[in-house]
Amino acid sequence: MDLRQLQYFCRIAESGSFREAAARANVAQSALSRHVRALEEELGVVLMERHARGIRLTVQGEKLKRRADLILNEVEETRAEMTANKTSPRGTVTIGATITTSRLLYARLAEAADTRFPGINLQMTEGSSYYLLEGMDTGRLDLAIIVTEANRDSLASEELVTEKVYLVGSPRLPDIPPSTSSISDLVDRPMVLFTKPSGGRTQLENVATASNVPINVRFEASSPDVVKDFVRRGLAYAILPYSSIFTEVENGELIASEFTGFELTRTFIRRTDRPTTPAADAITAQIREEFQSMTDEGIFGPRG
């Protein structure tokens, strides 16, 4: 019995199938089968039973899973203690964020981390909340910042900031409501929305469905800059958070009306089913600090 066998066994047990576990571990399904078979032969017990929808642990398999979790957690904690310390953490931390959040956070986070934690190598990626949650599930990401709920027992959610969203248009089409707007103001307006599965778009569509208001989705784009360019040219209207538009509104490039119906919450996601490293803990604290600073600076809207 070795650690790799235990790791593969736990992946299969948690995934519920050899096929999904093989995809997550990036190894051949036949290799996983060989490891489990060797483990069963060594222990002299049957650990898993296959069925139409995947696998089911036997009583002996359940016992081994509990033991293996303890062993693997202990190994990870030992590795973290031996390779890093709290005052000078070392290692790689992989972070994922939605596109707007990454543009607000990443450069200032990297600058602060480079000064305070030179032993930490930051790897940063961006994408939709759905993509980032998948990265947390598979272990590809250590930390993530999303704009939707994370309904996972293995993940902890922490609200970082909530900001208002706005109906945004071009000065060429000055028919934006002057004070506030609501879902009824979207009737017959051509809209440019983020491509699915975007957390903000999902929230907007939920509000529209509840109010029985059809949305005229004229264009779709994955980049906030592209969305704003469509709006700037008078091709469509958009729903965007304050942090995405405040500069263009101040410059007179866009006009905006506060949208009532929902707000955008940026949520910090961490794993709870495995020990964290000192490096990840240090970056977690720095992310909280950067969001507090951005809030104080008014990047997410006026305070109070």
N, C-alpha and C positions, 0 to 999 in steps of 0.2 A: 504494500500500500504506500503510495506517495502523494505529495500535495497536489500534483497535477490531476491525478485520478479523482481526488476529493473535490477539486475545483470543477472538473467536468461533471461529476456526479451531481453537485449542487446546482450547476447551470441547467442540467436536464430536468431536475426535480422542480426548479423554480419556473422554468419555461413550460413544462407540461408536455414537451415533445422533443424528440431527437432533432427533428428538422429545424425547429426554431432555435434550439440551443446551439446547433452547428452554425447557423447564420450569425448568431450573436458572438460566438467565440471565434468565428472566421476559420473553422476547421471542417474537414470532411465529416459527414454524418457517419460514415463507416468507421472513422477513427474513434469517434465517441462510443460507438457500439463496442469496439474492441476494448476500450478502457473499462467500460462497465462490465463486460464479460470477464475480463481479467480480475476485476475487483470481486465479482461474485465467486469466481473459482477460488480465489485466495481465501475468502471468508467462509466459503461453503454454504452460502445462503442465496436466495433469490431476492434481489433488491427492488426490481421494477417489473411490472406487468404491462404489456402493451394492450391497447384497446383501439377502437376505431378512431377516437379523437386524440390519441396521444399515448401517454403512459400514466400509470398509477403506482405509487410507492406501496410496497408491501409493509407489513408491520416491522420487519427487520430494516427495510429501507427508511422508514420514518425514524427509527432509532439512530441509524447512521447519519441521517440528515441533521439531526439535532447535535450529534457529536461533531460532525464535520463543520457546522457553522461555528461552534466554539473554537475548534482548532484553527480554522482559517482566520477568524477574527483575532485570535491571539498572535498568530504569525504576522498579520498586518500591523498590529499594534507594536510588536517587537521591532519590526523593520522600521517603522516610523520613529521609534525612540532611539534606535541605533544610528540612524542616518541624519537626524535633524534634532534641533533643540528649539525651545520657545523663543530665545533671544536672537537667534540667527538661523531661521528656517531655510531649508534648501529643498529643491525638488521642482517638479513641473506641475502646474495647475492649469487645467483646461476649462475655459469659460465660454459659455454661449449666451447670446443676447439677441433680441429682435433688432432689426436694422436701425430704427430710430434710437433705441437705447444704446446700441453699440457706438453710434456716432457721438452721443453725449458723454459716454462713460470711458470708452477704451483708452483714448489718448491720455486723459488725466489720470486714470488708474495706472497705466503703464509708467507714467512719469513719477508718480508717488511711489510705486513699488520698486522702481529702479533705484530710487534714493534710499528707501527704508529697508528693502529686502533684496539686496543684490544677488543673493543665492537662489532666488526663485525665478524660474523660467515660465513666463506667461504665454499660453497658447490661446488665441481668441478666435472665435467663429461667430457667424451671425446667420439668422434664418427665422422661419416662422415659429410660433410657440409650439406647434405640433412637432416640428422637426427637433426642437430643443428638448422637449419632453422625451422623445424617442432616444435622444442622446443620453439623457440621464438614466433612462431605463437600461440601456445597454452598457453603461459605464464609459461611453465615449467622452462624456463631459463630467467634470467634477462639480461644477456650479453652473447655474443658469438663471437668467432674468427674463421672465415671460410676461404676457399681458392677458393671461387666462388662468382659470383655476387648474390646480394640479391635484386631481383626485386619485392619489396613490398612497397606499399605506407606507410605502418605502420612502416617501418624500416629505420633507417639511417645507411649508410655505410661510413666507414672511413678507408682509406688505411693506414696500419701500416708500412708495409715494403714490398718491391718487391725484390725477389732474383732470381738468375739464377739457371737453372736446368742443370743436367749433364747426359750423357750416361755413365753408370757405369758398369764395368766388373771386372772379376777376373784376377789377375796376371797369372793364369794358362792359360788364353785365351787372350794373349796380342795383340789382333787385334783391339783395340779401336783406332780410329783416334787420332793422337798425339796432335792436337791443338783444332779444333772445329769439331762438328758433326752436322748433320741435319737429317731430317726425312728420307731421302734416305738411310742413313746408317743403318736404322732398317730393311731394306729388308732382309728377310731370317734369321734374328737373332731371336733365341728363347727369348721371353721376360717374365719377371715376373712383373705383374702390380698389383696395388691396386684393390681390389674388387669394383665393382660398388655399389652405385653411388659416386665415388671419384671425387672431383673437378679437381685435377691434371690429372687424367686419362681422364676425359671428354675433357680437353683442348688438350691433346695429340691426342686423337682420332679425334677431330675436325681438327687438323693440318694434320693428316694422310688422312682423307677423302678429304680435300681440295687439297691435293697433289696427290691423287689417289694412295696412298701407303698402301698396306695391312700390318697389324701388326700381327705377329705370337705370340699370347698370349699363352705361354706354361704353365704358372702357374699364380695363383692369390692368394693374401694374403692381410689381413687387417692391419697388423703390419709392420712398417718400419724395425724392427729388423728381422722379418721373411724374408722380401724381401731381405735384405742385406745378410742374411745367405745363401739364394739360390744363390745369385751372388757370394759370397765368395767361395762357393763350385764348381763354374764353371757350374752350371746347367742352368743359364739364364743370361740375361742382364736386366738392369732396368733404368728407368728415375727417378732421385731423385734430390731434391734441395740441395744446398750447405750445409745448416745447418744439414742435415741428414748424410752427408758423410765425412765432413772435417777431423774428427779424424781418420777414417779408411784409408783415402787417405794419410794422413801424416804418418801413421804407416806402409804404404805399403801393407795393407790388401786388398785394392781396388784400381783400376785405373779408372780415369774419364776423360771425354772429354766434354768441354762446349757445350751444346746443343743449337742450334739456332732455333728459330721458336716460342717459347713462354717463358714467365717467370712466376714465381709463386708469386701471391700477397696475403698476409695475410690481411684480411679485418675484421675490428672491427664492430660489429652489435649491435645496441641499438634500443629500441622501441621509437617511436615518438608520439604514439597515447594515451599515458598515462603518468602521472607525474612520475618522478624518485624520489627515496629516497636519503637522504644525504649519506647513506651507499653505494648505487650504484654509486653515483657521485664520492665518494672518491676512490672506486675501479677502476672506469673508468680512473681517473687521474693516479692512480698507474700503471695500465696496460700500458698506454701511456709512462710513465716514464721507465718501465722495457723494453719495446721494443726499446726505444731510447738508453738505456744502452747496450742492446744486439747488436744493430747496431754499436755503438761506439766500442764495443769489437771485432767486426769482425765476429760474429757468423753467419751472413747472407752473408758473403763474404767480400772481400777487398773493402774498400770504394774508390770512385773516378773512 
